[in-house]
Amino acid sequence: MTEAEIANIERHRDEAFIECARPLWIKPGWFGPSVGPPVMPLTWIRYHQLCGEQHAVLLPDPGAIDRDALLRTLWVLSPSFSHSRIAWRIYKLRKYLCALINRKQLQASLRLYIIDAFLESGASSSNNAPADSSFPASHLLGGIISCFAKLYSWSRRDILEMPIAQSYQLINTFSGQGNAAKGQPAFNAVEDRKNGDRLRAKRAAAKQSTEATATP
């Protein structure tokens, strides 16, 4: 793991528990900085919405996504998102100019924004591209809900509304995963069980060897 990758993970962990809206991008412009439309951290319920609507931004190679599809993705991630058709149409009219002028920037920023949420899940790699053919399937939410319900007795709604980046931070902390780049071992139930089985096997082998030696 390079220093840049470690710095990116540290930045990601610093931002994981910030639950307020933030601009999709901030870049230099002709008349001051260009600030993108605000988006909320990607939660499991909003990710489920994106999966259910089959948004092209989740595809491994989406190509050029049309403006209406980009605006719909932006709407699902926006602070004012609701299931009201009227609200969606008003939002679409207000942001249409942004999609018209910054379509490529909007698509790239939305893609990176979603990839960043899964940075430590194994669903994305260091070159900002999915390691597998797609992001995690939304039907795996049952396992996420069951995990946090058992750990913290949280409700289904609380778990679904938790930012995805937060959930992986909590899982990493609970499982005791260390930083491999710094030589820290992974202390967790699975590794402890493996070590215990290995030690028991060595004791059994030593006991058998001692008994065989003692037998005339």
Secondary structure, DSSP 8 states (H G I E B T S, - for coil): --HHHHHHHHHHHHHTT--S-EES-EE--TTS-EE--EE---BHHHHHHHHHTT-GGGSSS--S--HHHHHHHHHHHSTT--S-HHHHHHHHHHHHHHHHHSHHHHHHHHHHHHHHHTTTTTSB-TTSSBSSSSS--GGGHHHHHHHHHHHH---HHHHHTSBHHHHHHHHHHHHT---GGGT----SHHHHHHHHHHHHHHHHHHHHHHHHHH--
